[in-house]
Amino acid sequence: MNSPAGALAKLPSRLYRRRRRLALALRESAGRVARWAALAFGVLVLVAGLVLTPLPGHLGLPLLVIGLMIVLRNSFQAKRRFLRWQRRHPKLIFPIRRLMRREPEIMLVAWQQLLRSEKVFLRRASWRVLKRGRKHAKRWFKRKG
């Protein structure tokens, strides 16, 4: 029943299964290492964006968005926290979500943020110039066009 020929015939299939398991383990390990490396890179980009945001120039916010995209794609826990933040503070997170889309509406988000910041700094409606200026320009272009 247990002939040496039968044992030799089973040997390649055992080796094949062992190699397949080893290849799967290596692939999973490589995937984990790549995800951790991408996560570390995303955090590094986020920190760079945080440092550059208060400085003059417009490099901080795009770096924050790119870093956030990298982190959210590679961390389930960060994605859960981000969704929780989105439910708690929708006005704060919505512009970031709009910038993270495939075709972001950068100018529209920037305009809305300008209007929002003007509203925060200039409490009286009579002092705000952006909204009135835009409406005035819109009327002027309608008359000319």
TASULTA-V353044 format. One record per backbone hydrogen bond with DSSP energy under -1.0 kcal/mol. NH is the residue of the N-H (numbers start at 1). CO is the residue of the C=O. If there is no record, write none. Layout:
nh=NH co=CO
nh=NH co=CO
This chain:
nh=3 co=1
nh=7 co=3
nh=8 co=4
nh=9 co=5
nh=10 co=6
nh=11 co=7
nh=14 co=10
nh=15 co=11
nh=16 co=12
nh=17 co=13
nh=18 co=14
nh=19 co=15
nh=20 co=16
nh=21 co=17
nh=22 co=18
nh=23 co=19
nh=24 co=20
nh=25 co=21
nh=26 co=22
nh=27 co=23
nh=28 co=24
nh=29 co=25
nh=30 co=26
nh=31 co=27
nh=32 co=28
nh=33 co=29
nh=34 co=30
nh=35 co=31
nh=36 co=32
nh=37 co=33
nh=38 co=34
nh=39 co=35
nh=40 co=36
nh=41 co=37
nh=42 co=38
nh=43 co=39
nh=44 co=40
nh=45 co=41
nh=46 co=42
nh=47 co=43
nh=48 co=44
nh=49 co=45
nh=50 co=46
nh=51 co=47
nh=52 co=48
nh=53 co=49
nh=63 co=59
nh=64 co=60
nh=65 co=61
nh=66 co=62
nh=67 co=63
nh=68 co=64
nh=69 co=65
nh=70 co=66
nh=71 co=67
nh=72 co=68
nh=73 co=69
nh=75 co=71
nh=79 co=75
nh=80 co=76
nh=81 co=77
nh=82 co=78
nh=83 co=79
nh=84 co=80
nh=85 co=81
nh=86 co=82
nh=87 co=83
nh=88 co=84
nh=89 co=85
nh=93 co=89
nh=94 co=90
nh=97 co=93
nh=98 co=94
nh=99 co=95
nh=100 co=96
nh=106 co=104
nh=109 co=105
nh=110 co=106
nh=111 co=107
nh=112 co=108
nh=113 co=109
nh=114 co=110
nh=115 co=111
nh=116 co=112
nh=117 co=113
nh=118 co=114
nh=119 co=115
nh=120 co=116
nh=121 co=117
nh=122 co=118
nh=133 co=129
nh=134 co=130
nh=135 co=131
nh=136 co=132
nh=137 co=133
nh=138 co=134
nh=139 co=135
nh=140 co=136
nh=141 co=137
nh=142 co=138
nh=143 co=139
nh=144 co=140
nh=145 co=141
